[in-house]
Amino acid sequence: MRVGVVFCGRQSPGGHNVVWGLYNAIKIHNPDSVLVGFVGGTEGFFSQKTLEITDDVLSTYKNQGGYDLLGRTKDQIRTTEQVNAAMTTCRALKLHGLVIIGGVTSNSDAAQLAETFAESKCPTKVVGVPVTLNGDLKNQFVETNVGFDTVCRGTTVRVEFGDSTTTADPSSAHVISRAFPHTFGQPLAHFLRATAKVPDAQIITEHPAMRVGVVFCGRQSPGGHNVVWGLYNAIKIHNPDSVLVGFVGGTEGFFSQKTLEITDDVLSTYKNQGGYDLLGRTKDQIRTTEQVNAAMTTCRALKLHGLVIIGGVTSNSDAAQLAETFAESKCPTKVVGVPVTLNGDLKNQFVETNVGFDTVCRVNSQLISNVCTDALSAQKVILGEEVALSKLTIFDITKQICDAVQARAEQEKYHGVILIPEGLVESIPELYALLQEIHSLHNQGVSAENISSHLSPWASALFEFLPPFIRKQLLLLPESDDSAQLSQIETEKLLAQLVETEMNKRTKEGTYKGKKFNAVCHFFGYQARGSLPSKFDCDYAYVLGYICYHILAAGLNGYMATVTNLKHPVHKWRCGAAPLTVMMTVKRYSRGPGSIPIGKPAIHPASVDLKGKVYELLRQKAPSFLMDDLYRNPGPLQFDGPGADAKTYTLSVEDQDYMGRIKKLQEYLDKSLFDMIACEIEELPNWVRSIVKPGCSQDVLKAALSSMASVTDVLSVMTTTSFHSQPPL
């Protein structure tokens, strides 16, 4: 017999083996039988473009993926013209049988073709084969589809899109939507296992070769290299012909198109390593018109399908603006951001923590513990947020420290450690105001040598009061993001000097009778950021890099890769993507209920939540930290054993599962239960959706979830048979 075979539908693993099995069967039963494959799918079928299947032809395709033995194009045999062309082909080639390999649509067409052939007395018999990676051709006769098992075992994911997003601060939404008309309001994306039973989720079946660029933009942070590793593995697994291009020298290398193609050999010595020395970094901004145009020129010249920007709040704000500009200019490059910063301040309802923060906490904990042990322990923690909220002056803080020293001295404890945040100087009202004046004068072109003579009277008086070394540091030029060089301002030495002066004064007055105060200052600004990443950061960074590929494969622009549920084991993490615009706010420059948002939308650094569970825990422990000698040293980084999987308090204590709550609320709103209730409240789900959009605050979401749970419980009772069967009271 003569049999024809055609691939009709999206390629699915195992398709070639259907052809192999069919070929072997017809040859075993009669060596003179012929199997004809149609090259180019249904279009090749209509145009009679054939390839005779032989042992030699099949030899390199057995147990191989794809449909490249024959290929595929348009995937339907539906119109009268197409059906007639199919019949003409079968009659011309004198086919006894036609085997159509495909999914639900293809097999529906096969059924119609078989009926038409029978009616027209065409001798060709039509047979369908269930081959589809979607797994949706399933009924009492078909238990599963060829390809579905491979999909479930492999790297394929389902993508589920949620409702359109808004911002946590409703008053900023209008400003942000006007500034980002092309990228504001995009939906959340949830990446699920291929086996997830979510009706609306789609599987991305096409994985063409793509060119992706990656740039380190911001201070080096442990785990950055693993983001590149995860991204590289993902694009190569899905298509070996894809290319990952790294920009050497950060944004300056990006603008000047200085590239390095990432390969296995290049990556081999950087996996699970600290620093950014794989590519390096320089100036860390993509902000001015000139810089944005240079970025677009690079992306167009290198024909990049995607650009991954690895950095913190400033870098991801720039990424959002770049994505918007690219969309407006019809530049095909999609921009994706990754939250990598050791500061831990890129934090919101979608980003539970940043790559590098876990490592920094562990490394600094050991360093501080070493100092505590050396000083016989006990410590006092100063939080910049507390200082700002209480409007404490530099003299208030000095008095607090002196009182603590004196209280411990009364218990014969002449030792202790005080932890001071790097950004404390910006939280002290008078020093912050002084910095603002200096910054303004810098912008006006006043040289550092002449700034002191241009200060206002009160600022000049404060400036002259400060020690010479602090004056010099306050006059340093701002960072590339216009912030003060806080790491260069030695606040700890300033406080040590002020405390020593005050303690000497108390000694002379007779109010302090203990030993002479002596301070030893340490600055832990660089020791942690070049560290090997912790086990958590290694895993977290790799996963984020992998997600970046799926964001690009889904064609999304202006998104950040996200992983939530991080306090749980890795297999319970939730992977997704959130629009960068949903994380933006507009700063308010006047206080009070009548204040209005002004300025440019941006992703702003998150501060310590003084109403949060972590701060409450710290506040409860503060008295014992101050007066008791507490000895605990976590030791160096652990990659195995009991301490390796310990999480920071920031993750473990706070209840942050925002993405999980959004999905739970969606389930409530989608329940068919509302179809059973009276028409007065059948619009409730739509009303809730209009108010509680993804991106709303955590408090609003929790309130909505609690309310919907209560409503659902009440309606469940009201709609039960037992309830309706109750006799009236």
TORZA-17347 format. One line per 3 residues: number of its first residue (from 1); their letters; for each residue x, y, z of C-alpha. Coordinates in Angstrom, 2 decimals. Each point is the difference from the previous one (the first is absolute). Example, Ala and Ser with C-alpha at 12.3 -4.5 7.8 and 13.67 -1.06 7.14 Angstrom:
<pts>
1> AS> 12.30:-4.50:7.80 | 1.37:3.44:-0.66
</pts>
This chain:
<pts>
1> MRV> 0.00:0.00:0.00 | 0.89:3.66:-0.37 | -0.47:2.15:3.11
4> GVV> 0.46:3.71:0.47 | 0.87:1.71:3.29 | -0.21:3.69:0.90
7> FCG> 0.92:2.02:3.10 | -2.97:2.23:0.68 | 0.30:2.17:3.08
10> RQS> 2.64:1.37:2.37 | 3.07:-2.21:0.31 | -0.12:-2.38:2.94
13> PGG> 2.64:-2.41:1.36 | -0.55:-3.51:-1.40 | -1.39:0.97:-3.41
16> HNV> 2.95:-1.54:-1.83 | -0.53:-3.31:1.78 | -3.57:-0.20:-1.32
19> VWG> 1.48:0.09:-3.50 | 2.62:-2.59:1.01 | -2.61:-2.39:1.41
22> LYN> -2.23:0.42:-3.07 | 2.94:-0.60:-2.37 | 1.11:-3.16:1.82
25> AIK> -3.53:-1.39:0.05 | -0.68:0.40:-3.71 | 3.45:-1.34:-0.95
28> IHN> -0.23:-3.03:2.32 | -3.33:-0.99:-1.46 | 0.98:0.69:-3.61
31> PDS> 3.48:1.23:-1.03 | -1.49:1.42:-3.22 | -2.20:2.44:1.90
34> VLV> 0.94:3.69:-0.20 | -0.23:2.75:2.61 | -0.14:3.53:-1.40
37> GFV> 0.57:3.02:2.24 | -1.31:3.45:-0.94 | 2.69:2.67:0.34
40> GGT> -1.19:3.24:1.57 | -3.14:-1.24:1.74 | -3.41:0.54:-1.57
43> EGF> 1.34:2.45:-2.61 | 2.40:-2.68:-1.22 | -2.94:-2.44:0.06
46> FSQ> -2.14:2.25:-2.22 | 2.89:0.64:-2.43 | 1.04:-3.69:-0.08
49> KTL> 3.51:0.77:1.32 | 1.12:-3.44:1.16 | 2.89:-1.89:1.52
52> EIT> 0.08:-3.83:-0.09 | 0.80:-1.28:3.47 | 2.87:-2.54:0.05
55> DDV> 2.32:-1.48:2.60 | 2.68:2.52:-0.95 | -2.41:2.94:0.23
58> LST> -1.24:-1.13:3.41 | 3.39:-0.89:1.47 | 0.75:3.43:1.55
61> YKN> -3.55:0.74:1.20 | -0.80:-3.05:2.15 | -0.72:1.03:3.61
64> QGG> 0.63:3.63:-0.93 | -2.11:3.06:0.74 | -1.46:2.59:-2.35
67> YDL> -1.70:-0.49:-3.37 | 3.04:0.75:-2.18 | -0.19:-3.32:-1.86
70> LGR> -2.88:1.47:-2.01 | -0.75:3.38:1.57 | -3.33:1.78:0.29
73> TKD> -1.63:3.23:-1.16 | -3.70:0.93:-0.02 | -1.84:-2.56:2.08
76> QIR> -3.49:-0.44:-1.35 | -1.96:-2.04:-2.56 | -3.31:1.75:0.32
79> TTE> -1.19:2.10:-2.92 | -1.59:-1.52:-3.10 | 3.08:0.97:-1.99
82> QVN> 2.32:-1.70:2.52 | -2.10:-3.18:0.17 | -0.12:-0.22:-3.81
85> AAM> 3.79:0.50:-0.17 | 0.44:-2.80:2.56 | -2.21:-2.33:-2.02
88> TTC> 1.88:0.87:-3.19 | 3.32:-0.83:1.69 | -1.24:-3.34:1.32
91> RAL> -1.44:-1.03:-3.39 | 3.09:1.16:-1.92 | 2.41:-1.88:2.28
94> KLH> -2.36:-3.01:0.15 | 0.11:-0.03:3.80 | -1.74:-2.83:1.82
97> GLV> 0.29:1.86:3.27 | 0.71:3.45:1.45 | 1.29:0.40:3.57
100> IIG> -0.51:3.45:1.57 | 2.15:0.69:3.06 | -1.31:2.79:2.24
103> GVT> -2.24:1.25:2.81 | -3.69:0.76:0.39 | -0.32:2.32:-3.01
106> SNS> 2.01:-2.23:-2.31 | -2.00:-3.09:0.97 | -3.27:1.90:-0.46
109> DAA> 1.17:0.80:-3.53 | 0.94:-3.67:-0.44 | -3.53:-1.05:0.94
112> QLA> -1.52:2.41:-2.54 | 2.47:-1.15:-2.66 | -0.88:-3.66:0.61
115> ETF> -3.71:0.79:-0.36 | 0.55:1.96:-3.24 | 2.23:-2.75:-1.46
118> AES> -2.64:-2.65:0.79 | -2.75:2.11:-1.55 | 2.12:0.62:-3.12
121> KCP> 1.00:-3.63:-0.33 | 3.69:0.94:0.41 | 1.77:-3.29:0.94
124> TKV> 2.47:1.68:2.43 | -0.70:-0.87:3.64 | 0.72:2.76:2.54
127> VGV> 1.52:-0.73:3.42 | 0.77:2.48:2.79 | 2.72:-0.21:2.68
130> PVT> -0.28:1.97:3.32 | 3.28:1.92:0.14 | -0.06:3.29:1.91
133> LNG> 2.04:1.36:2.88 | -3.09:1.74:1.44 | -1.41:-3.31:1.21
136> DLK> -3.52:1.21:-0.83 | -1.00:-2.68:-2.50 | -1.34:-2.25:2.73
139> NQF> -3.20:-2.04:0.30 | -1.25:-3.47:0.86 | 1.99:-1.42:-2.93
142> VET> 3.17:2.10:0.27 | 1.69:-0.04:3.41 | 2.86:2.33:-0.93
145> NVG> 1.74:1.56:-2.99 | 3.42:-0.65:-1.51 | 2.28:2.76:1.30
148> FDT> -1.88:0.80:3.21 | 2.16:-2.27:2.17 | 3.17:1.63:-1.39
151> VCR> -1.42:3.43:0.69 | -0.80:-0.96:3.59 | 3.49:-1.35:0.57
154> GTT> 1.84:2.76:-1.85 | 0.45:3.76:0.24 | -3.30:1.09:-1.54
157> VRV> -2.15:2.30:2.11 | -3.50:1.37:-0.14 | -0.56:3.74:0.10
160> EFG> -3.06:1.39:1.74 | -0.81:3.69:-0.32 | -1.97:1.82:2.69
163> DST> -2.05:3.18:-0.04 | 1.51:3.34:-0.99 | 2.13:1.58:2.73
166> TTA> -0.04:3.30:1.85 | 2.26:1.59:2.64 | 0.05:-0.35:3.77
169> DPS> -0.57:3.75:0.32 | -3.24:0.78:-1.94 | 0.80:3.73:-0.07
172> SAH> 3.12:-0.71:-2.08 | -1.75:-2.22:-2.56 | -1.11:2.82:-2.29
175> VIS> 3.45:1.61:-0.10 | 1.72:-3.34:-0.68 | -2.52:-1.05:-2.69
178> RAF> 0.59:3.27:-1.87 | 3.79:-0.38:0.24 | -0.11:-3.68:-1.08
181> PHT> -2.95:-0.34:-2.42 | 1.44:-3.08:-1.75 | 1.08:-2.03:3.03
184> FGQ> -2.34:1.05:2.85 | -2.84:-2.33:0.96 | 1.51:-3.17:-1.45
187> PLA> -1.12:-3.23:1.69 | 1.95:-2.11:2.46 | 1.47:-3.18:-1.44
190> HFL> 0.15:-3.27:1.93 | 2.31:-2.76:-1.26 | -1.39:-3.41:0.91
193> RAT> 1.00:-3.61:-0.45 | -1.10:-1.57:-3.27 | -2.26:-2.31:2.03
196> AKV> -1.81:2.86:1.75 | -3.76:-0.26:-0.49 | -0.70:3.63:-0.84
199> PDA> -2.43:0.28:-2.93 | 1.08:3.45:-1.19 | 3.75:-0.64:0.24
202> QII> 1.80:-0.38:-3.29 | 3.09:-1.96:-0.98 | 2.57:1.85:-2.07
205> TEH> 0.69:-2.46:-2.78 | 2.20:2.09:-2.27 | 3.60:0.48:1.13
208> PAM> 1.82:1.62:-2.93 | 3.63:0.94:0.39 | 0.35:3.35:1.77
211> RVG> 2.78:2.42:0.79 | -0.02:1.35:3.54 | 2.24:2.63:1.60
214> VVF> 0.80:0.21:3.71 | 1.57:2.89:1.93 | 1.06:0.47:3.63
217> CGR> -1.37:3.37:1.02 | 0.63:0.92:3.62 | 2.27:-0.90:2.90
220> QSP> 1.29:-3.57:-0.10 | -2.09:-2.39:2.07 | 0.56:-3.70:0.80
223> GGH> -2.00:-2.17:-2.41 | 0.18:2.22:-3.08 | 1.99:-2.59:-1.93
226> NVV> -2.65:-2.65:0.68 | -2.65:2.16:-1.66 | 2.11:-0.13:-3.18
229> WGL> 0.48:-3.76:0.44 | -3.74:-0.66:0.38 | -0.82:2.20:-3.00
232> YNA> 2.68:-1.70:-2.13 | -1.20:-3.51:0.84 | -3.62:0.90:-0.70
235> IKI> 0.57:1.46:-3.45 | 2.32:-2.85:-1.01 | -2.32:-2.75:1.24
238> HNP> -2.92:1.39:-1.97 | 2.03:0.70:-3.14 | 3.73:-0.79:-0.30
241> DSV> 0.33:2.62:-2.74 | -0.94:2.84:2.37 | 2.77:2.40:1.02
244> LVG> 0.63:1.81:3.29 | 2.10:3.14:-0.28 | 1.54:1.64:3.08
247> FVG> 0.98:3.66:0.00 | 3.52:0.53:1.34 | 0.33:2.98:2.32
250> GTE> -3.62:0.49:1.04 | -2.07:2.70:-1.64 | 3.00:1.69:-1.62
253> GFF> 0.84:-3.30:-1.74 | -3.68:-0.26:-0.92 | 0.00:3.43:-1.66
256> SQK> 3.26:-0.67:-1.85 | -1.07:-3.54:-1.05 | 2.93:-1.67:1.77
259> TLE> -1.22:-3.58:0.18 | 0.97:-3.49:1.11 | -1.95:-3.02:-1.20
262> ITD> -0.88:-2.15:3.01 | 0.95:-3.65:-0.48 | 0.47:-3.04:2.24
265> DVL> 3.74:0.64:0.07 | -0.46:3.67:0.91 | -2.44:-0.84:2.80
268> STY> 1.91:-2.97:1.41 | 2.05:1.95:2.57 | -2.78:2.42:1.05
271> KNQ> -2.81:-2.35:1.06 | -0.92:0.53:3.68 | 2.69:2.68:0.27
274> GGY> -0.23:3.53:1.42 | 0.78:3.34:-1.61 | -0.81:1.23:-3.48
277> DLL> 3.39:-0.72:-1.57 | -1.47:-2.16:-2.77 | -1.10:3.22:-1.74
280> GRT> 0.81:2.83:2.40 | -1.86:3.27:0.51 | 0.64:3.74:-0.34
283> KDQ> -2.44:2.93:0.06 | -3.35:-1.38:1.01 | -2.74:1.88:-1.77
286> IRT> -2.03:-0.05:-3.23 | -1.87:3.23:0.47 | 0.88:2.92:-2.23
289> TEQ> -1.34:0.29:-3.55 | 3.50:-0.63:-1.30 | 0.37:-3.15:2.11
292> VNA> -3.42:-1.36:-0.97 | 0.70:0.61:-3.69 | 3.38:-1.73:0.33
295> AMT> -1.76:-2.96:1.65 | -2.51:-0.22:-2.84 | 2.76:0.25:-2.61
298> TCR> 1.85:-2.90:1.68 | -3.11:-2.19:0.16 | -0.85:0.64:-3.64
301> ALK> 3.59:-0.46:-1.20 | 0.39:-3.32:1.82 | -3.54:-1.09:-0.96
304> LHG> -0.87:-0.80:3.60 | -3.36:-1.61:0.72 | 0.43:0.67:3.71
307> LVI> 2.03:2.07:2.44 | 0.40:-1.09:3.64 | 1.03:2.72:2.46
310> IGG> 1.38:-1.25:3.32 | -0.13:2.58:2.80 | -1.86:1.78:2.79
313> VTS> -2.67:2.71:0.26 | 1.73:2.55:-2.22 | 0.99:-2.52:-2.67
316> NSD> -3.51:-1.47:-0.17 | -1.55:3.48:-0.18 | 2.25:0.59:-3.00
319> AAQ> -1.07:-3.39:-1.40 | -3.66:1.03:0.24 | 0.67:3.23:-1.90
322> LAE> 2.06:-1.86:-2.60 | -2.81:-2.51:-0.56 | -2.51:2.83:-0.46
325> TFA> 2.27:1.84:-2.46 | 0.68:-3.20:-1.96 | -3.73:-0.73:-0.24
328> ESK> -0.74:3.55:-1.16 | 2.82:-0.12:-2.58 | -1.02:-3.45:-1.28
331> CPT> 3.38:-1.40:1.02 | -0.52:-3.80:0.11 | 2.29:-0.54:3.01
334> KVV> -1.90:-0.98:3.17 | 1.41:1.27:3.30 | 0.01:-2.09:3.19
337> GVP> 1.25:1.01:3.45 | 1.47:-2.20:2.74 | 0.02:1.08:3.70
340> VTL> 3.66:-0.33:1.00 | 1.27:2.34:2.72 | 1.70:-0.63:3.32
343> NGD> -1.92:2.93:1.57 | -3.21:-2.04:0.13 | -2.02:3.14:-0.77
346> LKN> -1.61:-1.14:-3.26 | -2.90:-1.47:1.90 | -3.73:0.13:-0.62
349> QFV> -3.03:-2.27:-0.21 | 1.53:-1.85:-2.98 | 3.66:-0.08:1.08
352> ETN> 0.48:-1.67:3.38 | 3.76:0.46:0.08 | 2.94:0.78:-2.29
355> VGF> 2.79:-2.22:-1.25 | 2.97:0.66:2.27 | -1.86:1.09:3.13
358> DTV> 0.06:-3.46:1.59 | 3.76:-0.23:-0.55 | 0.62:3.48:1.40
361> CRV> -2.03:-0.81:3.12 | 1.98:-3.20:0.57 | 3.43:1.48:-0.65
364> NSQ> -0.64:3.14:2.05 | -1.50:-2.10:2.80 | 3.25:-1.89:0.28
367> LIS> 2.11:3.17:-0.16 | -2.12:1.72:2.63 | -0.02:-3.12:2.16
370> NVC> 3.78:-0.10:-0.16 | 0.15:3.60:1.18 | -2.59:-0.74:2.71
373> TDA> 2.06:-2.92:1.25 | 3.10:2.16:-0.02 | -1.89:2.69:1.98
376> LSA> -1.61:-2.61:2.29 | -3.33:0.43:-1.83 | -3.18:2.03:0.58
379> QKV> -1.21:2.42:-2.64 | -2.26:2.92:-0.75 | -1.61:0.37:-3.44
382> ILG> -0.81:3.42:-1.47 | -2.55:0.06:-2.84 | -0.08:2.93:-2.40
385> EEV> -3.79:-0.35:-0.33 | -0.43:0.39:3.78 | 2.22:3.07:-0.01
388> ALS> -1.95:1.58:-2.86 | -3.40:-0.78:1.57 | 1.00:1.39:3.40
391> KLT> 1.85:2.94:-1.61 | 3.03:-0.74:2.16 | 2.88:2.44:-0.37
394> IFD> 3.65:-0.97:0.03 | 0.09:1.13:3.62 | -3.04:-2.15:0.91
397> ITK> 1.73:-3.06:-1.42 | 3.22:0.89:1.81 | -1.93:0.24:3.28
400> QIC> -1.67:-3.39:-0.59 | 3.36:-1.67:-0.53 | 1.53:1.74:3.03
403> DAV> -2.93:-1.06:2.19 | 0.46:-3.61:-1.17 | 3.75:0.11:0.74
406> QAR> -0.70:1.43:3.45 | -2.72:-2.55:0.79 | 2.29:-2.88:-0.88
409> AEQ> 2.88:1.54:1.96 | -2.19:0.00:3.10 | -0.11:-3.82:-0.39
412> EKY> 3.79:-0.13:-0.46 | -0.42:-0.70:-3.72 | 2.57:2.09:-1.82
415> HGV> -0.52:-1.62:-3.37 | -2.57:-0.04:-2.80 | -0.64:0.43:-3.71
418> ILI> -2.15:2.63:-1.70 | -1.32:-0.69:-3.53 | -0.48:3.11:-2.14
421> PEG> -1.61:-0.14:-3.47 | 1.97:1.45:-2.90 | -2.83:2.39:-0.88
424> LVE> -0.54:1.38:3.51 | 1.27:3.45:-1.01 | -3.01:0.39:-2.35
427> SIP> -2.42:-0.79:2.83 | 1.28:2.70:2.35 | -2.08:3.11:-0.82
430> ELY> 2.70:2.68:0.29 | 2.64:-2.05:-1.85 | -2.48:-0.91:-2.74
433> ALL> -0.90:3.67:-0.49 | 3.70:0.86:-0.15 | 0.56:-2.70:-2.64
436> QEI> -2.90:1.37:-2.05 | 1.52:3.49:0.02 | 3.39:-1.36:-1.03
439> HSL> -1.59:-2.09:-2.76 | -1.87:3.04:-1.32 | 3.22:2.01:-0.11
442> HNQ> 1.73:-2.86:-1.86 | -2.78:0.14:-2.61 | 0.51:3.76:-0.32
445> GVS> 3.64:-0.58:-0.90 | 1.51:1.26:3.26 | 3.36:-1.67:0.60
448> AEN> 0.57:-2.07:3.15 | 2.54:2.54:1.25 | -2.55:2.83:-0.12
451> ISS> -3.13:-1.79:1.20 | 0.50:0.85:3.70 | -0.11:3.74:-0.77
454> HLS> -3.31:-0.38:-1.87 | -1.88:-1.86:2.76 | -2.89:1.59:1.89
457> PWA> 0.88:1.32:3.50 | -1.41:-2.97:1.93 | 1.55:-2.54:-2.43
460> SAL> 3.34:1.83:0.17 | -0.08:-0.14:3.81 | -0.66:-3.76:-0.03
463> FEF> 2.64:-0.56:-2.66 | 2.65:1.82:2.04 | -0.97:-1.97:3.13
466> LPP> 0.74:-3.33:-1.69 | 3.52:-1.50:0.06 | 2.18:0.77:-3.08
469> FIR> -0.08:-3.61:-1.28 | -3.83:0.01:-0.07 | -0.10:3.38:-1.75
472> KQL> 2.25:-1.35:-2.74 | -2.16:-3.09:-0.45 | -3.26:1.97:-0.15
475> LLL> 1.44:2.03:-2.89 | 0.64:-3.07:-2.18 | -1.78:0.01:-3.37
478> PES> -3.24:-2.06:-0.08 | -0.26:-3.54:-1.36 | -1.20:-0.63:-3.58
481> DDS> -3.59:-0.21:1.34 | 0.35:3.45:1.66 | 0.13:-1.47:3.51
484> AQL> 2.68:0.92:2.53 | 3.08:-2.24:0.27 | -1.21:-1.45:3.29
487> SQI> 2.66:-2.71:0.08 | 2.65:2.74:0.10 | -1.56:1.94:2.89
490> ETE> 1.47:-1.43:3.21 | -3.02:0.45:2.24 | 1.36:-2.54:2.48
493> KLL> 3.13:2.11:0.59 | -2.11:3.15:0.40 | -2.17:-1.68:2.65
496> AQL> 3.03:-1.51:1.74 | 1.57:3.46:0.28 | -3.23:1.62:1.26
499> VET> -0.61:-2.80:2.52 | 3.56:0.21:1.29 | -0.38:3.78:0.46
502> EMN> -3.29:-0.45:1.87 | 1.35:-2.80:2.23 | 3.02:2.14:0.90
505> KRT> -2.39:2.83:0.86 | -2.08:-2.29:2.25 | 3.19:-1.19:1.69
508> KEG> 1.02:3.58:0.81 | -3.52:0.77:1.27 | 0.09:-3.12:2.19
511> TYK> -3.10:-1.59:-1.59 | 2.08:-2.82:-1.50 | 2.50:-1.79:2.23
514> GKK> 0.97:-2.94:-2.15 | 3.03:-0.75:-2.11 | 1.07:2.29:-2.80
517> FNA> -2.02:-0.51:-3.19 | 2.01:-1.34:-2.93 | -1.47:-0.81:-3.45
520> VCH> 1.37:-2.19:-2.79 | -1.74:0.59:-3.34 | -0.57:-2.54:-2.77
523> FFG> -1.60:0.52:-3.41 | -1.56:-3.09:-1.58 | -0.85:1.50:-3.37
526> YQA> 2.04:-2.21:-2.32 | 0.72:-3.26:1.81 | -3.32:-1.64:-0.90
529> RGS> -0.70:1.14:-3.54 | 2.89:-1.99:-1.51 | -0.82:-3.13:2.03
532> LPS> -0.93:-3.35:-1.45 | -3.80:-0.03:-0.21 | -1.89:-2.00:2.61
535> KFD> -1.83:-3.18:-0.99 | -3.27:1.96:-0.02 | 1.39:2.73:-2.26
538> CDY> 1.56:-2.58:-2.34 | -3.39:-1.67:-0.49 | -2.04:3.21:-0.04
541> AYV> 2.24:1.72:-2.57 | 0.08:-3.04:-2.31 | -3.80:-0.30:0.06
544> LGY> -0.45:3.71:-0.75 | 2.35:-0.31:-2.97 | -1.98:-2.98:-1.26
547> ICY> -3.27:1.91:0.35 | 1.43:2.83:-2.12 | 0.04:-2.34:-2.98
550> HIL> -3.67:-0.93:0.46 | -0.94:3.68:0.25 | 1.73:0.65:-3.33
553> AAG> -1.46:-3.17:-1.56 | -3.47:1.27:0.96 | 0.77:3.27:-1.79
556> LNG> -0.29:2.14:3.13 | 1.64:3.42:0.26 | 0.61:2.13:3.08
559> YMA> -0.24:-2.83:2.55 | 2.02:-1.11:3.01 | 0.69:-3.67:0.68
562> TVT> -1.53:-0.98:3.36 | 0.04:-2.95:2.37 | -2.34:-0.06:2.98
565> NLK> -0.68:-2.36:2.92 | 3.75:0.15:0.59 | -0.16:-0.88:3.68
568> HPV> -0.98:-3.53:-1.00 | 2.18:-2.69:-1.66 | 0.98:0.52:-3.63
571> HKW> -2.60:-2.41:-1.39 | -2.75:2.22:1.45 | 1.27:3.26:-1.51
574> RCG> -2.37:1.79:-2.38 | 1.51:1.36:-3.19 | -1.45:2.96:-1.83
577> AAP> 0.47:3.43:-1.47 | -1.37:3.40:0.98 | -0.04:3.20:-2.08
580> LTV> 2.66:2.44:1.16 | -2.57:2.80:0.00 | -2.05:-1.73:2.71
583> MMT> 2.92:0.52:2.40 | 0.24:3.72:-0.66 | -1.07:2.91:2.14
586> VKR> 0.23:3.76:-0.28 | 1.74:1.71:2.91 | -1.95:2.57:2.00
589> YSR> 1.99:3.10:0.74 | -2.51:1.55:2.42 | -1.46:-1.65:3.09
592> GPG> -3.53:-0.33:1.26 | -3.30:-1.30:-1.42 | -0.10:2.70:-2.67
595> SIP> 3.36:-0.92:-1.51 | 0.09:-0.93:-3.67 | 2.43:-2.28:-1.82
598> IGK> 2.45:1.96:-2.12 | 3.16:-0.99:-1.77 | 0.97:-2.90:-2.21
601> PAI> -1.40:-3.50:0.65 | 2.68:-2.39:1.23 | 0.58:-3.14:2.02
604> HPA> 1.02:1.44:3.35 | 2.03:-1.73:2.72 | -2.08:-1.78:2.62
607> SVD> 0.63:0.94:3.62 | -0.34:-2.12:3.13 | -3.70:-0.41:0.80
610> LKG> -0.34:1.33:3.54 | -3.42:-1.72:0.22 | 1.30:-3.33:-1.28
613> KVY> 0.57:-3.23:1.87 | 3.79:0.08:-0.36 | 0.30:3.45:1.56
616> ELL> -2.41:-1.00:2.77 | 2.21:-3.00:0.75 | 3.09:2.25:0.08
619> RQK> -1.77:2.48:2.28 | -0.94:-2.76:2.44 | 3.60:-1.23:0.13
622> APS> 1.58:3.47:0.18 | 0.21:0.21:3.84 | 1.81:-3.35:0.24
625> FLM> 2.26:0.92:-2.91 | 0.93:3.17:1.85 | 0.71:-1.34:3.47
628> DDL> 0.66:-3.74:-0.30 | 3.14:-1.71:-1.27 | -1.30:-2.05:-2.92
631> YRN> 2.47:-2.33:-1.68 | -0.91:-1.50:-3.36 | 2.14:-0.42:-3.09
634> PGP> -1.44:-1.57:-3.17 | 3.49:-0.67:-1.35 | 0.96:0.10:-3.70
637> LQF> -2.36:-0.75:-2.89 | -1.35:-3.54:0.05 | -0.98:-1.84:-3.20
640> DGP> -1.07:-3.22:1.70 | -1.33:-1.01:3.37 | -2.54:1.54:2.43
643> GAD> 0.96:3.65:-0.50 | 0.17:-0.05:-3.80 | -3.74:0.36:-0.56
646> AKT> -0.74:2.48:2.80 | -1.84:3.10:-1.28 | 0.27:3.61:1.13
649> YTL> -2.55:1.27:2.52 | -1.20:2.41:-2.69 | -1.24:-3.01:-2.00
652> SVE> -0.93:-2.36:2.80 | -2.03:2.30:2.25 | -1.88:2.17:-2.46
655> DQD> -3.10:-1.39:-1.74 | 0.82:1.17:-3.53 | -1.71:-2.44:-2.38
658> YMG> -1.64:2.70:-2.14 | -0.02:-2.00:-3.26 | -1.58:-2.95:1.80
661> RIK> -2.74:2.26:1.39 | -0.66:1.51:-3.42 | -0.55:-3.50:-1.43
664> KLQ> -2.20:-0.96:2.95 | -2.16:3.09:-0.50 | -0.25:-0.85:-3.70
667> EYL> -1.28:-3.46:0.92 | -2.71:1.52:2.20 | -1.07:2.38:-2.75
670> DKS> -0.08:-2.75:-2.63 | -2.12:-2.39:2.08 | -3.26:-1.01:-1.67
673> LFD> -1.64:0.48:3.38 | -0.82:3.58:-0.95 | -2.10:-1.26:-2.91
676> MIA> -2.38:-1.54:2.52 | -0.74:3.09:2.04 | -2.47:2.82:-0.39
679> CEI> 0.57:2.56:-2.72 | 0.41:2.81:2.58 | 3.57:-1.14:0.76
682> EEL> 0.95:-1.95:-3.10 | 2.17:2.97:-1.06 | 2.03:-0.34:3.20
685> PNW> 2.99:-1.76:-1.65 | 0.31:2.71:-2.67 | -0.31:2.72:2.64
688> VRS> 2.74:-1.57:2.11 | 2.22:-0.43:-3.07 | -0.35:3.68:-0.85
691> IVK> 1.21:1.00:3.48 | 2.50:-2.71:0.90 | 2.31:-0.12:-3.00
694> PGC> 3.41:-1.70:0.14 | 2.38:2.60:1.33 | -2.32:1.27:2.74
697> SQD> 1.44:0.13:3.50 | 0.44:-3.15:2.07 | -2.55:1.32:2.55
700> VLK> -2.68:0.56:-2.66 | 0.59:-3.47:-1.42 | -0.22:-1.65:3.43
703> AAL> -3.27:1.84:0.75 | -1.50:-1.03:-3.34 | 1.07:-3.61:0.45
706> SSM> -1.48:-0.14:3.49 | -3.27:1.55:-1.20 | -0.33:-2.33:-2.98
709> ASV> 0.68:-3.03:2.19 | -2.77:1.09:2.36 | -2.46:0.69:-2.84
712> TDV> 0.79:-3.36:-1.60 | -0.56:-1.85:3.28 | -3.37:1.72:0.55
715> LSV> -1.16:-0.66:-3.55 | 1.11:-3.63:0.22 | -2.26:-0.48:3.00
718> MTT> -2.88:1.86:-1.63 | 0.14:-2.09:-3.17 | 0.21:-3.43:1.65
721> TSF> -2.97:-2.35:-0.25 | -0.17:-0.37:3.78 | -0.32:3.78:0.41
724> HSQ> -2.89:0.26:-2.48 | -1.76:-2.99:1.56 | -0.17:1.67:3.43
727> PPL> -3.57:0.86:1.01 | -0.69:3.72:0.57 | 0.38:1.23:3.57
</pts>
